[in-house]
């Protein structure tokens, strides 16, 4: 392990709370589940 590896690990650990706090949305759409579209008729 060199200094750059250590820097990436520390950066990930320090920034983890920011990434974990974000709400992930749109998971059903990512896996192909979509609401049926309403036709204008």
ROSE-4610 file (N, C-alpha, C; in Angstrom, 1 decimal, always signed):
// ROSE-4610
residu = [X/X/X/X/X/X/X/X/X/X/X/X/X/X/X/X/X/X/X/X/X/X/X/X/X/X/X/X/X/X/X/X/X/X/X/X/X/X/X/X/X/X/X/X/X/X/X/X/X/X/X/X/X/X/X/X/X/X/X/X/X/X/X/X/X/X/X/X/X/X/X/X/X/X/X/X/X/X/X/X/X/X/X/X/X/X/X/X/X/X/X/X/X/X/X/X/X/X/X/X/X/X/X/X/X/X/X/X/X/X/X/X/X/X/X/X/X/X/X/X/X/X/X]
num = [1/1/1/2/2/2/3/3/3/4/4/4/5/5/5/6/6/6/7/7/7/8/8/8/9/9/9/10/10/10/11/11/11/12/12/12/13/13/13/14/14/14/15/15/15/16/16/16/17/17/17/18/18/18/19/19/19/20/20/20/21/21/21/22/22/22/23/23/23/24/24/24/25/25/25/26/26/26/27/27/27/28/28/28/29/29/29/30/30/30/31/31/31/32/32/32/33/33/33/34/34/34/35/35/35/36/36/36/37/37/37/38/38/38/39/39/39/40/40/40/41/41/41]
x = [+0.9/+0.0/+0.9/+0.6/+1.4/+0.6/+1.2/+0.6/-0.7/-0.7/-1.9/-3.1/-2.8/-3.9/-4.4/-3.5/-4.0/-4.8/-4.4/-5.2/-6.6/-6.7/-8.0/-8.9/-8.3/-9.1/-9.5/-8.6/-9.0/-10.1/-10.0/-11.0/-12.3/-12.4/-13.6/-14.2/-13.4/-13.9/-14.5/-13.7/-14.2/-15.4/-15.6/-16.7/-17.9/-17.8/-18.8/-20.1/-20.1/-21.4/-22.1/-21.4/-22.1/-22.8/-22.2/-22.8/-23.9/-23.8/-24.8/-26.1/-25.9/-27.0/-27.9/-27.4/-28.2/-29.3/-30.5/-31.6/-31.5/-31.5/-31.5/-33.0/-33.3/-34.7/-34.6/-35.8/-35.9/-35.4/-35.3/-34.8/-35.8/-37.1/-37.9/-37.7/-37.6/-37.4/-36.0/-35.0/-33.7/-33.8/-34.8/-34.9/-36.1/-36.6/-37.6/-39.0/-39.3/-40.7/-41.1/-42.1/-42.6/-44.1/-44.6/-46.1/-46.6/-47.8/-48.4/-48.7/-48.4/-48.6/-50.1/-50.7/-52.1/-52.2/-53.1/-53.3/-54.3/-54.2/-55.0/-56.4/-56.8/-58.1/-59.2]
y = [-1.2/+0.0/+1.2/+2.1/+3.3/+4.5/+5.7/+6.9/+7.3/+7.0/+7.4/+6.5/+5.2/+4.3/+4.8/+5.1/+5.6/+6.9/+7.8/+9.0/+8.7/+7.8/+7.4/+6.8/+5.9/+5.3/+6.4/+7.2/+8.3/+9.2/+9.5/+10.4/+9.7/+8.4/+7.7/+7.6/+7.4/+7.3/+8.7/+9.7/+11.1/+11.5/+11.2/+11.6/+10.6/+9.5/+8.5/+9.1/+9.9/+10.4/+11.2/+12.0/+12.8/+11.9/+10.8/+9.9/+9.1/+8.7/+7.9/+8.7/+10.0/+10.9/+11.2/+11.1/+11.3/+10.3/+10.7/+9.8/+9.3/+8.0/+7.5/+7.3/+7.8/+7.7/+7.1/+6.5/+6.0/+4.6/+3.8/+2.5/+1.6/+1.7/+0.9/+1.1/+2.4/+2.7/+2.2/+2.1/+1.6/+0.1/-0.6/-2.0/-2.3/-1.3/-1.5/-1.4/-1.0/-0.8/+0.6/+0.8/+2.2/+2.2/+3.3/+3.5/+3.6/+3.0/+3.1/+4.5/+4.9/+6.3/+6.4/+7.6/+7.8/+8.4/+7.8/+8.3/+9.4/+10.4/+11.6/+11.3/+10.1/+9.9/+9.7]
z = [+0.0/+0.0/+0.0/-0.9/-1.0/-0.5/-0.5/+0.0/-0.7/-2.0/-2.8/-2.4/-2.2/-1.7/-0.4/+0.5/+1.8/+1.7/+0.8/+0.6/+0.0/-0.9/-1.4/-0.3/+0.5/+1.6/+2.6/+3.0/+3.9/+3.3/+2.0/+1.4/+1.4/+1.1/+1.1/+2.5/+3.5/+4.9/+5.3/+5.0/+5.4/+4.7/+3.4/+2.6/+2.7/+3.4/+3.5/+4.1/+5.1/+5.7/+4.7/+3.8/+2.8/+1.8/+1.4/+0.4/+1.0/+2.3/+2.9/+3.2/+3.4/+3.7/+2.5/+1.3/+0.1/+0.0/-0.4/-0.6/-2.0/-2.2/-3.5/-3.9/-5.1/-5.6/-7.0/-7.4/-8.7/-8.9/-7.8/-7.9/-8.8/-8.6/-9.5/-11.0/-11.3/-12.7/-13.2/-12.4/-12.8/-13.1/-12.5/-12.8/-13.7/-14.4/-15.4/-15.0/-13.8/-13.4/-13.6/-14.4/-14.7/-14.5/-14.2/-14.1/-15.5/-15.7/-17.1/-17.4/-18.6/-19.1/-19.4/-19.0/-19.3/-20.7/-21.5/-22.8/-22.7/-23.6/-23.6/-24.2/-24.3/-25.0/-24.0]
